Amino acid sequence: MIGFGGSDRAPFAADPEASRGRLHREPASPTRTPFQRDRDRIIHSTAFRRLNNKTQVFLFDEGDHFRTRLTHTIEVAQIARALARALRLDEDLAEAVALSHDLGHTPFGHAGERALDRVMTPYGGFDHNAQSLRVVTRLERRYPDFDGLNLAFETLEGLVKHNGPLLAPGADPATLPAAIRAYSAEQDLELSTFASAEAQAAAIADDIAYDAHDIDDGLRAGLLSIEGLREVPFLAKIMADIERAHPGVAGPRLINEIVRRVITRMIEDVIGESLRRIEAAEPASIADIRRLGRPLVGFSPEMAAADRAVKAHLKHRVYRHERVMAVMRSAEHVVERLFERYLGDEAALPDEWRPSSDDADPVRRARRIADFLAGMTDRYALREHKRLFDAWPDLG
């Protein structure tokens, strides 16, 4: 195997040559590290392609230039790589975690997730992070010897724990989503510890991408205004700097410059703050990161406050805007109607998704329907609604 070690890698970075491996043993690739191989498997998966037609905030028919779940994921991966490079982490692992983090998302964004969680409440609920794990460990059917993508331990733990530990030490695992409990019985992902610094970089990259592209999309949709952004001190400072450097700039150039500076300042803040945390903690290995007890990669207190203010502004002006809420309520209704129809009439499901005749467990049957629904694109869900109810939903 080609040597993939690098003298410039930080001692606490994930080392591909020291990976804990895969649940199902496979020969090593002679040309790719385990994390590069994981990235490639994720990109070539069916679930990844479906992200192109899944809602981020605005539905596909509201405009060609709004983000989809796929373009959001690509932006997160780009930011995660930038952070990993600056902090001397493994860029490929950071990218793999970023690329996989939304694979379990439903059609119609968080509206679809809310609806699916409601109808699945009697059967264990629905969580998109747990569904992402289910996608990469069970639902992808690409290889003759195993279900899923058989990703490396470090990628899987990053996918599951990128936002932090899922269990306090000694906590009852019964509180976890069923998909995570089920997989943990096969492979211990150490759910009470932090994931790698690479996974943490992917998590904070998600926050940065959300803030930046939702400002962009909100402005282009007319739900945000340039003057309204000045209500957020962090954004007001950015706009004042732009006006001094580029008097009279307006329209798309102004919007792009705001978004560019939001991303740049947040990335630079994360790098500076993370370097301060590294200096204080002096981690010598990835094991030190896992048991540190707090994130190593993150915003400074000042930027964390700015991030909260941006998100609060977006929540009030975009996510809770009546125009968006009306569409999302209709989308939730679509998901609920489809679930109820499939649950009451399994013949309505495609052959490959129908439970076997000897499977009488209602929880397993409902989970199978949830798997089918969660994998749908927005367009496919609408077509299914038309097929089953002879009506195109009115999404406002």
Secondary structure, 3 states (H helix, E strand, C coil): CCCCCCCCCCCCCCCHHHCCCECCCCCCCCCCCHHHHHHHHHHCCHHHHHHHHCECCCCHHHCCCCCEHHHHHHHHHHHHHHHHHHCCCCHHHHHHHHHHCCCCCCCCHHHHHHHHHHHCHHHCCCCHHHHHHHHHHHHCCCECCECCCCCEHHHHHHHHHCCCCCCCCCCCHHHCCHHHHHHHCCCCCCCCCCCCHHHHHHHHHHHHHHHHHHHHHHHHHCCCCHHHHCCCHHHHHHHHHHHHHCCCCCHHHHHHHHHHHHHHHHHHHHHHHHHHHHHHHCCCCHHHHHCCCCCCCCCCHHHHHHHHHHHHHHHHHHHCCHHHHHHHHHHHHHHHHHHHHHHHCHHHCCHHHCCCCCCCCHHHHHHHHHHHHHCCCHHHHHHHHHHHHCCCCCCC
